[in-house]
């Protein structure tokens, strides 16, 4: 089949709940395609298989990733329309680190403006005992600000290790889980005692695919992560349906106690009157979509908004001129984007999970209930600005 713009040429097959084994057989029977279960693979093997045309079954997610010709795709679609374990078939998308906007401004206080805005300093919670997965471009494990911290890394990008050759991932990890009292001020990390799981699902060029994200989510669930932070995605058009696969994956993650938060997207140009819809996969109802505000409490010019009944902004976080860690030797960087707002929300989620023992939908509810209402339309800011417990 002809590959559509923004897709990889492969397909995601959503299987009915708890029907992974039956679904694998149904895929073989319908289209002659065989899949290898991630339950049988180590992380490195998963990354290698993601980089080939081999079929891959994310067993605990109930999703298969396959390459299929036109006849095979037609057979799978027919199977999805019939009673059986195959629920739906959709094209795999290409995804990117949400584009950052350069911001040369510097911080000069004890804590970044973002940490002050979310009231992090006044919270007794530290994130201790809570596992946070950041799925991004990897992490600079040699960064001196993280010496002595527990950081588990894994790469789901074929041919690349978990080292961050881009910068985006290290910045997001710094905001969500970095230090409060680094050698060089200001402090920039929210859940500063959380256990960090850095999953590389985007290459050093900042791009990846749905399959890599699903591999990372599966890894995070297997490791008992309470929060998955994803500052990545792909633009959508108004009226475009959200992914049934990612929606079901998010629901299944919630059942396992894992909350997924994702960047709403940076495609708006509000100063020109353009408000773009929430991007993929943040537009799924069971994924918490995070928009961005600036230090004055105004919605960021680039922040995507709720423009239809498909994708909605759930919360906002500090996302303009955000200072955080960066791969050495630069060490720090100040950038902007809903990518920067998302790890603020993820860090607050970790504090809330520790404070109340909340997981899944209860954690979602506490985050929205405790948010600070802003003088902004709900279509732009959702329930408001995330706040530390």
C-alpha positions in Angstrom: 0.0 0.0 0.0 1.1 3.6 -0.5 2.5 5.1 2.7 0.5 8.1 3.8 2.2 11.3 4.9 3.2 11.1 8.5 3.0 7.3 8.7 5.7 4.5 8.6 4.0 2.0 6.3 3.4 -0.4 9.2 0.1 -1.0 11.1 -1.0 -1.2 14.7 -3.5 -4.0 15.4 -5.6 -3.5 18.6 -6.7 -6.7 20.2 -9.6 -7.2 22.5 -8.8 -7.0 26.2 -6.9 -10.1 27.6 -6.9 -11.7 24.1 -3.2 -11.3 23.1 -2.6 -15.0 22.5 -5.9 -15.4 20.6 -5.2 -12.2 18.7 -1.7 -13.4 17.6 -3.3 -16.6 16.1 -6.0 -14.5 14.5 -3.4 -12.3 12.8 -1.7 -15.4 11.4 -4.9 -17.0 10.3 -6.2 -13.8 8.6 -3.1 -12.5 6.9 -0.3 -15.1 7.3 1.7 -12.8 9.6 3.6 -14.0 12.6 4.4 -11.9 15.6 7.0 -12.2 18.3 5.9 -11.3 21.8 7.8 -8.7 23.8 7.3 -11.1 26.8 10.0 -13.2 25.1 12.4 -10.4 24.4 14.9 -8.2 26.3 14.8 -4.4 25.7 17.6 -4.5 23.1 15.8 -7.3 21.2 12.7 -5.2 21.2 14.5 -2.2 19.7 16.0 -4.4 17.0 12.7 -5.9 16.0 11.1 -2.4 15.9 13.7 -1.6 13.3 12.8 -4.5 11.0 9.7 -5.7 9.2 9.1 -8.4 11.7 5.8 -8.5 13.5 5.9 -7.5 17.2 3.2 -8.3 19.9 3.1 -6.0 22.9 1.6 -8.8 25.0 0.4 -6.8 28.1 -0.8 -3.9 26.0 -2.8 -6.1 23.6 -1.4 -4.5 20.5 0.6 -5.9 17.6 2.8 -4.0 15.2 3.1 -5.5 11.7 4.2 -4.8 8.2 1.4 -5.8 5.7 0.9 -5.6 2.0 -2.4 -4.5 0.4 -4.0 -7.9 0.5 -2.9 -8.6 4.1 -4.1 -5.2 5.2 -7.5 -5.9 3.6 -7.7 -9.3 5.4 -6.9 -7.7 8.7 -9.5 -5.0 8.2 -12.1 -7.6 7.4 -11.2 -9.6 10.5 -11.6 -6.4 12.6 -15.1 -6.0 11.2 -16.0 -9.5 12.3 -16.5 -11.0 15.7 -13.1 -12.1 17.1 -10.0 -10.9 19.0 -8.9 -8.3 16.4 -10.6 -5.0 17.4 -9.2 -2.4 14.9 -6.3 -1.7 12.5 -4.6 1.7 12.0 -1.5 3.1 10.4 1.5 3.6 12.6 2.5 7.2 12.8 5.8 9.0 12.8 6.2 11.0 16.0 8.6 13.7 17.1 9.9 15.4 20.2 7.5 18.3 20.5 9.4 21.2 18.8 11.1 23.5 21.3 11.2 27.3 21.0 14.6 28.8 21.8 14.6 30.9 25.0 17.9 32.6 26.0 16.5 33.9 29.3 18.3 32.9 32.5 17.1 32.1 36.0 18.6 33.8 39.1 16.4 32.6 42.1 16.7 29.7 44.4 14.1 27.8 42.3 13.0 28.1 38.8 9.9 30.2 38.1 8.1 27.0 37.1 8.8 25.3 40.5 7.5 28.4 42.2 4.4 28.5 40.1 3.5 24.9 40.9 4.1 25.4 44.6 6.8 22.7 44.8 8.8 24.3 47.6 5.8 24.1 50.0 5.2 20.4 49.6 6.5 17.9 52.0 6.4 15.2 49.3 9.6 14.4 47.4 8.6 11.6 45.1 10.5 9.0 47.2 9.4 5.5 46.4 7.6 6.6 43.2 8.8 5.4 39.8 8.5 7.9 36.9 9.1 6.9 33.3 10.1 9.7 30.9 9.8 8.4 27.3 11.9 10.7 25.1 15.4 11.0 23.5 17.2 9.3 26.3 19.3 10.7 29.2 22.8 11.8 29.9 23.7 9.4 32.7 27.0 11.2 33.3 25.3 14.5 34.2 26.8 15.5 37.6 23.5 16.8 39.0 22.2 13.2 39.0 25.2 11.6 40.7 23.9 9.0 43.2 20.4 9.0 41.8 18.7 5.7 40.8 18.2 6.0 37.0 17.2 3.0 35.0 17.7 3.4 31.2 16.6 1.4 28.2 16.6 2.2 24.5 13.8 1.3 22.1 15.5 2.9 19.1 17.3 0.4 16.9 21.1 1.1 16.6 21.2 3.7 19.4 21.8 3.3 23.1 20.0 5.2 25.8 22.5 8.1 25.8 20.8 11.4 24.9 22.4 12.8 21.8 19.6 15.4 21.4 19.0 17.1 24.7 15.2 17.0 24.9 15.0 14.0 27.1 17.6 15.2 29.7 15.8 18.5 29.9 12.4 16.8 30.6 13.9 14.4 33.1 15.5 17.4 34.9 12.2 19.2 35.3 10.2 16.1 36.4 12.8 14.5 38.7 15.9 16.6 38.8 17.6 18.2 41.9 16.2 21.0 44.1 19.7 22.0 45.4 22.2 21.5 42.5 25.7 22.9 42.8 24.7 25.8 40.5 21.3 27.4 41.4 18.5 27.5 40.7 16.9 24.2 41.7 14.8 22.9 38.8 13.5 19.4 39.7 10.1 18.6 41.1 10.0 15.0 42.3 13.7 15.2 43.3 13.8 11.8 45.1 11.7 9.8 42.6 13.1 6.7 40.9 13.8 7.7 37.2 13.1 5.4 34.3 14.5 6.9 31.1 13.1 5.2 28.0 14.6 6.2 24.7 11.8 6.1 22.2 13.0 9.0 20.0 16.3 9.0 18.1 19.1 11.5 18.5 17.4 13.4 15.7 14.3 13.6 17.8 12.0 11.3 15.8 10.4 7.9 16.3 7.2 6.0 15.8 4.1 4.7 17.5 5.8 1.3 18.0 8.6 2.8 20.0 6.3 4.7 22.2 4.2 1.5 22.9 7.4 -0.4 23.7 8.3 2.3 26.2 4.8 2.3 27.8 4.9 -1.5 28.1 8.4 -1.3 29.7 7.1 1.4 32.2 4.1 -0.7 33.2 6.3 -3.8 33.7 8.5 -1.8 36.0 5.6 -0.5 38.1 5.9 3.2 37.1 3.2 5.3 38.5 3.6 8.0 35.9 4.7 8.0 32.2 5.7 11.4 30.8 5.7 11.9 27.0 6.8 15.2 25.6 6.3 13.9 22.0 3.7 13.4 19.4 2.4 14.3 16.0 0.1 17.2 14.8 -3.6 16.5 14.1 -6.3 18.2 12.2 -9.6 19.4 13.6 -12.1 16.6 13.5 -9.5 13.9 13.1 -10.3 10.9 15.3 -8.0 10.0 18.1 -6.1 6.7 18.0 -8.3 3.8 19.3 -5.1 1.8 19.9 -3.5 4.5 22.2 -6.8 5.1 24.0 -7.1 1.4 24.9 -3.5 1.2 25.8 -3.9 4.2 28.1 -7.0 2.6 29.7 -5.1 -0.7 30.2 -2.2 1.2 31.7 -4.6 2.9 34.2 -5.9 -0.5 35.2 -2.3 -1.4 36.1 -1.9 1.9 38.1 0.1 3.8 35.4 -1.0 7.3 34.5 0.2 8.6 31.1 0.6 12.4 30.6 1.6 13.9 27.2 2.3 17.2 25.6 -0.7 18.9 24.0 1.4 20.2 21.1 3.0 23.4 19.9 1.2 24.0 16.6 -0.8 27.1 17.6 0.0 30.6 16.6 -2.4 32.4 18.9 -0.9 35.9 18.1 -2.1 35.2 14.5 -5.5 33.9 15.6 -4.7 30.2 15.1 -5.5 27.7 17.8 -4.4 24.2 16.7 -6.1 21.0 18.1 -4.4 18.8 20.7 -1.9 16.4 19.0 -1.5 12.7 18.9 -1.4 10.8 21.3 -2.4 13.5 23.9 -5.8 13.8 22.3 -6.9 10.4 23.6 -9.4 10.8 26.4 -7.4 8.6 28.8 -4.1 10.4 28.3 -3.7 13.6 30.3 -3.0 16.4 27.8 -0.8 19.2 29.1 -0.8 22.8 27.7 1.7 25.5 28.5 1.6 28.9 30.3 4.2 31.6 30.7 5.4 33.2 34.0 2.6 35.8 33.8 0.0 33.1 33.8 -1.0 33.6 30.1 -1.5 30.8 27.7 1.6 30.2 25.6 1.3 31.5 22.0 2.2 28.0 20.7 0.1 25.9 23.1 -2.6 23.7 21.4 -6.1 24.0 22.6 -9.5 22.3 22.7 -11.1 23.0 19.4 -13.6 20.2 19.1 -15.0 17.3 21.1 -12.1 14.9 20.2 -9.0 16.2 22.0 -9.1 18.3 25.2 -6.4 20.1 27.3 -6.7 18.7 30.8 -4.2 20.8 32.7 -1.4 23.3 32.1 2.1 23.7 33.4 5.0 26.2 33.1 6.2 25.9 29.5 7.9 29.2 28.5 11.6 29.9 29.3 12.0 26.7 31.3 15.5 26.1 32.8 16.6 22.5 33.3 19.4 20.0 32.8 21.0 19.4 29.4 23.6 16.9 28.2 27.2 17.7 29.1 29.2 19.8 28.5 26.5 22.4 28.2 24.9 21.1 31.4 21.9 23.5 31.4 19.5 25.0 28.9 16.4 27.2 28.8 13.8 26.3 26.3 10.0 26.5 25.8 7.2 24.2 24.7 4.3 22.1 25.9 7.2 19.6 26.1 8.5 21.6 29.1 5.0 21.9 30.7 4.5 18.1 30.6 7.3 17.1 32.9 6.1 19.7 35.4 2.8 17.8 35.5 4.5 14.5 35.7 6.6 15.6 38.6 3.6 16.9 40.4 1.9 13.6 39.7 4.8 11.8 41.4 4.5 14.0 44.5 0.8 13.4 44.6 1.2 9.6 44.2 3.6 9.6 47.2 1.5 11.9 49.3 -1.8 10.0 48.9 -0.8 6.6 47.6 -2.9 7.4 44.6 -2.6 5.6 41.3 -4.5 5.5 38.0 -7.8 7.3 37.9 -7.6 8.4 41.5 -4.3 10.1 40.7 -5.9 11.8 37.7 -8.7 13.0 39.9 -6.5 14.5 42.6 -4.4 16.3 40.0 -7.4 18.0 38.5 -9.1 18.7 41.8 -5.9 20.3 43.3 -5.1 22.4 40.2 -5.2 26.2 40.5 -7.9 27.8 38.5 -6.6 30.5 36.2 -8.2 33.5 34.5 -8.1 31.5 31.2 -10.7 29.7 29.2 -11.1 26.1 30.1 -10.6 25.2 26.4 -7.0 26.5 26.8 -6.1 25.5 30.4 -8.4 22.6 31.3 -8.8 22.3 35.1 -5.9 24.8 35.6 -2.3 24.9 36.7 -0.9 21.8 38.3 -0.1 22.2 42.0 2.0 20.3 44.4 0.1 18.5 47.2 
